[in-house]
Amino acid sequence: VNPEAEERVLVVVEAGSTPTAIAAQLLDASLIRSTDAFLLYTRITGTQNLLQAGSYRLSQAQSVPDIVNSLTSGRVETFQVTFIPGQTLRQQRAVFEQAGYT
């Protein structure tokens, strides 16, 4: 969509999501230009039923094949958590929410 984009967008694919629903999520996040093209690509490459649930950080600079590769490989976003002594659970939760996690 935008080869010069550097920002990564968090996309959460829920278990049981259909390829059509995933394509709609990607379109809403401006990661693809066309749901039909995405679905056609996954159908042609045999990956339509291999898309996996999880949390992914994707970029507008990624091509459809790159996005599909991420969604089929199961390379979900991981991160380390450090709990700061003295902070309440509410304060720590606020940090996660500010980072885009709920």
C-alpha positions as CSV (number, residue, x, y, z in Angstrom):
1,V,0.0,0.0,0.0
2,N,2.8,2.4,1.0
3,P,6.3,1.1,0.4
4,E,7.8,4.0,2.4
5,A,5.7,3.3,5.6
6,E,7.7,2.5,8.7
7,E,4.9,2.3,11.3
8,R,3.7,-1.2,12.1
9,V,0.0,-1.7,12.9
10,L,-1.3,-4.3,15.4
11,V,-3.7,-6.7,13.8
12,V,-5.4,-9.3,16.1
13,V,-6.8,-12.2,14.2
14,E,-9.3,-14.0,16.4
15,A,-9.6,-17.8,16.4
16,G,-12.2,-18.9,13.9
17,S,-11.9,-15.8,11.7
18,T,-12.7,-16.5,8.1
19,P,-10.4,-15.4,5.3
20,T,-13.0,-12.8,4.3
21,A,-13.1,-11.4,7.8
22,I,-9.3,-11.3,7.9
23,A,-9.2,-9.5,4.6
24,A,-11.7,-6.9,5.9
25,Q,-9.5,-6.3,9.0
26,L,-6.5,-5.8,6.8
27,L,-8.4,-3.4,4.5
28,D,-9.7,-1.4,7.5
29,A,-6.1,-1.1,8.8
30,S,-5.0,0.1,5.3
31,L,-2.6,-2.8,4.9
32,I,-4.2,-4.0,1.7
33,R,-6.0,-2.2,-1.2
34,S,-8.5,-4.9,-2.1
35,T,-10.2,-7.7,-0.2
36,D,-10.9,-9.5,-3.5
37,A,-7.2,-9.4,-4.5
38,F,-6.2,-10.7,-1.1
39,L,-8.7,-13.5,-1.2
40,L,-7.7,-14.4,-4.8
41,Y,-4.0,-14.5,-3.9
42,T,-4.7,-16.8,-0.9
43,R,-6.9,-19.0,-3.0
44,I,-4.4,-19.3,-5.8
45,T,-1.5,-20.0,-3.5
46,G,-3.4,-22.5,-1.4
47,T,-3.0,-20.5,1.8
48,Q,-6.6,-19.4,2.3
49,N,-7.3,-22.0,5.0
50,L,-3.8,-21.7,6.5
51,L,-4.2,-18.2,8.0
52,Q,-3.6,-18.4,11.7
53,A,-5.1,-16.6,14.7
54,G,-2.8,-14.3,16.7
55,S,-1.5,-10.8,17.2
56,Y,0.6,-9.5,14.3
57,R,2.5,-6.2,13.8
58,L,2.2,-5.5,10.0
59,S,3.3,-2.6,7.9
60,Q,1.8,-0.8,4.9
61,A,5.2,-1.4,3.3
62,Q,4.6,-5.1,3.2
63,S,3.3,-6.8,0.0
64,V,0.4,-9.1,0.1
65,P,2.7,-12.2,-0.2
66,D,4.7,-10.9,2.9
67,I,1.5,-10.3,4.9
68,V,0.1,-13.8,3.9
69,N,3.5,-15.3,4.9
70,S,3.3,-13.6,8.3
71,L,-0.3,-14.8,8.8
72,T,0.4,-18.4,7.8
73,S,3.7,-18.8,9.5
74,G,2.2,-18.0,12.9
75,R,5.0,-15.5,13.7
76,V,2.9,-13.6,16.2
77,E,4.1,-10.6,18.0
78,T,5.9,-11.4,21.3
79,F,7.2,-9.0,23.9
80,Q,8.9,-9.0,27.3
81,V,7.1,-7.7,30.3
82,T,8.9,-6.1,33.2
83,F,6.9,-5.4,36.3
84,I,8.2,-2.3,38.1
85,P,8.2,-2.8,41.9
86,G,5.9,-0.4,43.6
87,Q,3.5,0.1,40.7
88,T,-0.1,-1.0,41.2
89,L,-1.8,-3.4,38.8
90,R,-3.9,-0.5,37.5
91,Q,-0.8,1.5,36.6
92,Q,0.8,-1.5,34.9
93,R,-2.4,-2.1,33.0
94,A,-2.4,1.5,31.8
95,V,1.0,1.0,30.3
96,F,-0.2,-2.0,28.3
97,E,-3.3,-0.1,27.1
98,Q,-1.1,2.8,25.9
99,A,1.0,0.3,24.0
100,G,-2.1,-0.9,22.2
101,Y,-2.9,-4.1,24.2
102,T,-6.2,-4.8,25.9
